Amino acid sequence: MAQPPGGWPWSEWDRDFAELRRGGWRPMAFNEFVVKIHGRCNLACDYCYMYEMADQSWRSKPKAMSRKIFTDSCDMIRAHAVRHSLPAVGLVFHGGEPLLVGPGDLEFFACTAREILEPVVGLTLGIQTNGVLIDDDVLRICDRWKIDIGVSLDGGELEHDRHRLDRRGRGSYARVVAGLDQLLTRQWRHLFSGLLCTIDLDNDPVGTYEALLLFEPPAVDFLLPHANWTTPPPNPTSGGSATPYADWLITIFDRWYGSPVRETGVRLFDDIIELLLGGQVNSETVGLAPIRLAVIETDGSLEQVDELKSAFEGAARIPVRGSGNPLDAALWEPSIIARQIGAAASSAACLECSIHSVCGGGHYVHRYREGAGFRNPSVYCADLMKLITHIESRVRAELTALSSGGMAGEASR
């Protein structure tokens, strides 16, 4: 199938979408908002989807979000929340590196968000930072306005500095740790929401995990490198394995799951276990829950999840059509509908798979193939299959043991 301009082969779905609407299907309102308050970064990580991959639109956008655009964005979110009777929304300050805005603008953004949104909807605020600019001013602001802080860290110094360098080619680990050390003092530790780590097969998995544990994070999020069928993952057959990423993650899972105490949450593992047990999770990575996230760029434009920038130029863009609230209109865009209809947007191969309800086809970003769009299995399909079936076998064995122990206890009474 030829790929139309923009890379979205929606012609094959036109009939599906029309039938959905005739059948009474309605999209779910956005309730998560990633706000790009700064569009540049003080590091130069070589795997960054924002600056190093297919979409280079950052070059034409403002370096920082203006106070007016931020205020207008909050007004837009407020109207969307009221129209759809949302009980709560989450707003994450993001970049680039969001702390580049400086303490003055950070305080203005946080105060403005709470003043505009809290009278009508519950609000959680967060920030995702590389940690280099964390200081007492930042921490006081985050404490005053209740902003949770997530920090990107790829393991110990060796692991982290393999990719996360500054523009002079210097490692950033020592500066990130200095920021974390301030965050983790007794006064500010309650602000710490967790660590985000991008997987590198050259790094020892358990060594990486245990280096993260040194900071006692409440949660860790391991991210597969952003890749797709057109731009495959790095080292896809490292060490001769057909599933190197599963092997890497399984090593950590066994260490994590076998610990006598819960050392931290690992989002990917927790989500897979929840889905295996019949629960639901809101995740970009696994499961079939509707995606209800919108990104607001520094110029005020709307986009989908920004990792889509790794696929092709314009993949994340949401076109503005007609008048009215852009968020309300965006819900009916084909690219948003595809993120909300679950299994109906999956490939035929995924629908035939025994773990599809858990895997969900994998991260949408990782399904892209030039000329065929996103209706494909994840490029990490084999890795996800191996990881999920391994976790299922461990959980099932434990449940069986617990059940047998319970029955033996009853018989002895």
C-alpha positions in Angstrom: 0.0 0.0 0.0 1.4 3.4 -1.0 2.0 5.8 1.9 0.1 9.0 1.6 1.5 12.4 2.5 2.2 12.5 6.2 2.6 8.7 6.4 -0.8 7.9 7.8 -2.6 5.3 5.5 -6.1 6.2 6.8 -7.9 5.4 3.5 -8.0 1.7 4.6 -9.8 2.7 7.8 -12.3 5.3 6.5 -15.1 2.7 6.4 -14.2 1.4 9.9 -14.3 5.0 11.4 -17.6 5.7 9.7 -19.1 2.5 11.1 -17.8 3.4 14.5 -19.6 6.8 14.5 -22.8 5.3 13.1 -22.7 2.7 15.9 -22.6 5.4 18.5 -18.9 5.2 19.4 -17.5 8.3 21.0 -13.9 9.2 21.9 -12.7 9.6 25.4 -11.6 13.1 26.4 -7.9 13.9 26.9 -7.0 13.8 30.6 -3.1 13.8 30.4 -1.2 16.8 29.0 2.5 17.0 28.3 3.4 20.7 28.0 6.6 21.6 26.3 7.6 24.6 28.3 11.1 24.6 26.7 12.1 23.3 23.3 15.8 23.0 23.7 18.1 20.9 25.9 21.4 21.4 27.8 22.4 17.8 27.0 23.0 16.1 23.6 22.0 12.5 24.2 22.7 10.6 21.0 19.5 8.5 21.1 17.1 11.5 21.7 14.0 11.2 19.6 13.5 15.0 19.8 16.8 16.1 18.2 18.5 13.1 16.7 15.7 11.3 14.8 13.3 11.7 11.9 11.3 14.8 12.9 13.3 18.0 13.1 10.4 20.4 13.6 11.9 21.6 16.9 14.1 23.9 14.7 11.2 26.0 13.6 9.4 26.3 17.0 10.1 28.8 19.7 12.8 28.0 22.2 10.5 28.4 25.1 6.8 28.7 25.7 5.6 32.2 26.3 3.5 33.0 29.4 0.5 33.9 27.1 0.6 30.6 25.2 0.8 28.7 28.5 -2.2 30.7 29.9 -4.1 30.1 26.7 -3.3 26.4 26.9 -4.6 26.2 30.4 -7.8 27.9 29.4 -8.1 25.4 26.6 -7.6 22.4 28.9 -10.1 23.9 31.4 -12.8 24.3 28.8 -12.2 20.7 27.6 -12.4 19.4 31.2 -15.6 21.2 31.9 -17.3 20.1 28.6 -16.4 16.5 29.2 -17.0 16.6 33.0 -13.5 15.3 33.8 -12.9 14.6 37.5 -9.1 15.1 37.2 -6.3 15.9 34.8 -2.5 15.5 34.9 -0.1 18.1 33.5 3.6 17.3 33.0 6.2 20.0 32.3 8.4 18.7 29.6 11.0 19.6 27.0 13.7 19.5 25.8 14.8 20.3 29.3 12.0 22.1 31.1 14.1 23.6 33.8 15.8 25.7 31.2 12.8 28.1 31.6 14.3 29.3 34.9 12.7 29.6 38.3 10.6 32.7 37.4 8.7 31.1 34.5 8.5 27.7 36.3 6.8 29.4 39.2 4.5 31.3 36.9 3.5 28.2 35.0 2.8 26.2 38.1 0.8 29.0 39.8 -1.2 29.7 36.6 -2.0 26.0 36.1 -3.4 25.7 39.6 -5.3 29.0 39.5 -7.0 28.2 36.2 -7.6 24.5 36.5 -8.1 23.6 40.2 -11.4 25.5 40.5 -13.0 23.1 38.0 -11.0 19.9 38.0 -8.5 17.9 40.1 -5.0 18.6 39.1 -1.7 16.8 39.4 1.5 18.5 38.3 4.8 16.8 37.4 8.0 17.5 35.7 10.4 15.2 33.8 14.0 16.5 33.9 17.5 15.4 33.2 18.3 16.5 36.7 21.3 18.7 35.9 19.5 22.0 36.9 17.8 20.9 40.1 18.7 23.3 42.9 17.1 24.8 46.0 15.1 27.4 44.0 13.6 24.6 41.8 12.8 22.4 44.8 11.2 25.2 46.7 8.9 26.0 43.7 8.1 22.3 43.2 7.2 22.0 46.9 5.1 25.1 47.0 3.0 24.1 44.0 3.1 20.3 44.5 5.1 19.3 41.4 6.3 15.7 41.3 9.8 15.3 39.9 10.9 12.5 37.6 14.6 12.3 36.7 16.2 10.5 33.7 19.2 8.3 34.7 20.6 5.4 32.7 22.3 3.5 35.5 25.8 4.1 37.1 28.4 6.5 35.7 29.6 4.2 33.0 26.1 3.3 31.8 24.7 6.8 32.0 27.6 8.6 30.3 27.7 6.2 27.4 25.0 8.3 25.7 23.9 11.2 28.0 26.6 13.7 27.2 26.6 17.5 27.0 27.3 19.4 23.9 31.0 19.4 24.7 31.0 15.6 24.8 31.3 15.5 28.6 29.4 13.0 30.7 26.5 14.3 32.7 26.3 11.6 35.5 28.1 13.7 38.2 25.8 16.7 37.6 22.6 14.5 37.6 23.7 12.9 40.8 24.3 16.3 42.4 20.8 17.3 41.5 19.4 14.0 42.8 21.3 14.4 46.1 19.5 17.7 46.7 16.2 16.2 45.7 16.7 13.2 48.0 17.3 15.2 51.2 14.7 14.7 53.9 13.1 18.1 53.1 12.4 17.4 49.4 12.3 13.6 49.0 8.5 13.6 48.9 8.7 15.3 45.5 10.6 12.4 43.9 8.4 10.4 41.6 11.0 8.0 40.1 13.7 7.4 37.5 13.4 6.9 33.8 16.1 4.7 32.2 16.6 4.0 28.5 17.8 0.4 27.8 21.3 -0.1 26.3 22.2 -3.7 25.6 25.9 -2.9 26.2 25.1 -2.1 29.8 24.8 -5.0 32.4 21.1 -5.3 33.2 21.5 -6.1 36.9 24.3 -3.6 37.4 22.1 -0.9 35.8 19.1 -1.8 38.0 21.2 -1.9 41.2 22.8 1.5 40.3 19.3 3.0 40.1 18.3 1.4 43.4 21.0 3.3 45.2 18.7 6.4 44.9 15.7 4.5 46.4 13.3 5.5 43.7 9.6 4.9 44.3 9.4 3.7 40.7 11.6 2.9 37.7 10.6 3.1 34.1 12.7 1.1 31.6 12.3 2.4 28.0 13.0 0.4 24.9 15.0 2.5 22.4 12.6 4.2 20.0 12.8 2.2 16.8 10.5 0.8 14.1 10.5 -1.5 11.1 12.1 1.2 8.9 14.7 2.2 11.5 15.4 -1.0 13.5 16.6 -1.0 17.1 20.3 -0.9 17.9 22.1 -4.2 18.2 18.9 -6.2 17.3 20.7 -9.6 17.5 23.4 -8.8 20.1 25.1 -11.9 21.3 23.3 -14.0 18.8 20.0 -13.8 20.5 16.9 -13.1 18.5 15.4 -11.5 21.6 18.1 -9.4 23.2 15.8 -6.9 24.8 13.7 -9.5 26.4 16.8 -11.3 27.7 18.0 -8.0 29.2 14.7 -7.2 30.9 14.1 -10.8 32.1 17.4 -10.7 33.9 16.2 -7.6 35.8 12.7 -9.1 36.3 14.0 -12.2 38.0 16.2 -10.0 40.2 13.3 -7.7 41.0 10.6 -10.4 41.4 12.8 -12.7 43.5 13.7 -10.0 46.0 12.3 -10.8 49.5 11.1 -7.2 49.8 9.7 -4.8 47.2 12.7 -2.5 46.4 10.9 -0.3 43.9 8.1 -0.4 41.4 9.1 -1.2 37.8 6.3 0.2 35.7 6.6 -2.2 32.8 6.6 -5.3 35.0 3.8 -4.0 37.2 1.7 -3.3 34.2 2.2 -6.7 32.6 1.4 -8.5 35.9 -1.7 -6.4 36.3 -2.9 -7.2 32.8 -2.1 -10.9 33.2 -4.3 -10.9 36.3 -7.2 -9.4 34.3 -6.8 -5.8 35.4 -6.4 -2.6 33.3 -3.6 -0.1 33.0 -3.1 3.2 31.3 0.1 2.7 29.3 1.6 3.7 26.0 3.7 0.5 26.1 1.3 -2.4 26.8 -2.4 -3.1 27.0 -5.3 -1.9 24.9 -6.6 1.0 27.0 -7.5 4.2 25.1 -4.7 6.7 24.9 -5.9 10.0 26.3 -2.8 12.1 26.1 -2.1 15.3 24.2 1.1 17.2 23.8 1.1 21.0 23.7 4.2 22.4 21.9 6.1 25.6 22.7 4.1 27.4 20.0 0.8 26.1 21.4 0.2 23.6 18.7 -1.2 20.2 19.5 0.6 16.9 19.0 0.3 13.2 19.9 2.8 11.6 22.1 6.1 13.1 21.2 8.0 9.8 20.8 6.2 9.6 17.4 8.9 12.1 16.2 11.1 9.0 15.9 9.0 7.7 13.0 8.8 10.4 10.3 8.5 14.2 10.0 5.1 15.2 11.1 4.1 11.9 12.6 3.0 13.5 15.9 1.2 16.5 14.4 -2.5 16.9 15.0 -4.0 19.1 12.3 -6.3 21.9 13.5 -9.7 21.8 11.7 -12.6 24.2 12.1 -13.3 26.5 15.0 -13.9 25.8 18.6 -11.7 24.1 21.2 -8.8 22.4 19.4 -8.8 19.6 22.0 -12.4 18.8 21.3 -11.8 18.8 17.6 -8.7 16.6 17.9 -10.7 13.8 19.4 -12.2 13.1 16.0 -8.9 13.1 14.1 -8.2 9.6 12.6 -4.8 9.5 14.3 -6.4 10.0 17.7 -9.2 7.6 17.0 -6.7 4.9 16.1 -5.1 5.3 19.6 -8.5 4.9 21.3 -10.2 1.9 19.7 -7.9 -0.7 21.1 -7.8 -4.1 19.3 -9.7 -2.6 16.3 -6.6 -0.7 15.3 -4.3 -3.8 15.6 -2.8 -5.7 12.8 -4.2 -9.1 11.8 -1.1 -10.8 13.1 -1.6 -9.2 16.5 -5.3 -10.2 16.7 -4.4 -13.8 16.3 -1.8 -13.7 19.0 -2.5 -15.3 22.4 -1.0 -12.5 24.4 -2.5 -9.6 22.4 -4.7 -8.3 25.3 -1.6 -8.0 27.4 0.9 -6.8 24.8 -1.6 -4.6 23.0 0.7 -4.7 20.0 3.4 -2.9 21.9 4.2 0.8 21.9 2.4 2.4 19.0 5.6 4.2 18.0 7.4 0.9 17.5 4.9 -0.4 15.0 5.7 2.0 12.1 6.7 0.8 8.7 7.3 3.1 5.8 4.6 2.6 3.2 2.3 0.7 5.6 1.9 3.1 8.6 1.3 1.8 12.1 -1.0 -1.2 11.6 1.8 -3.7 12.2 3.1 -5.6 15.2 5.8 -3.9 17.2 9.4 -4.1 15.9 10.0 -5.6 19.4 7.3 -8.3 18.9 9.5 -11.3 19.6 11.0 -9.6 22.7 7.6 -8.7 24.1 6.3 -12.3 23.5 9.3 -13.8 25.4 9.2 -11.2 28.2 5.4 -11.5 28.8 5.4 -15.3 28.7 8.3 -15.5 31.1 6.5 -13.1 33.5 3.3 -15.2 33.1 5.1 -18.4 34.0 6.6 -16.9 37.1 3.4 -15.4 38.3 1.4 -18.6 37.5 3.9 -20.7 39.4 3.6 -18.5 42.4 -0.2 -18.5 42.4 -0.2 -22.3 42.0 2.2 -22.6 45.0 0.1 -20.2 47.1 -3.1 -22.1 46.2 -1.5 -25.5 47.0 -0.2 -24.1 50.3 -3.7 -22.8 51.1 -5.3 -26.1 50.4 -2.7 -27.9 52.5 -3.4 -25.6 55.3 -7.1 -26.2 55.2 -6.6 -30.0 55.1 -4.4 -29.9 58.2 -7.1 -28.2 60.3 
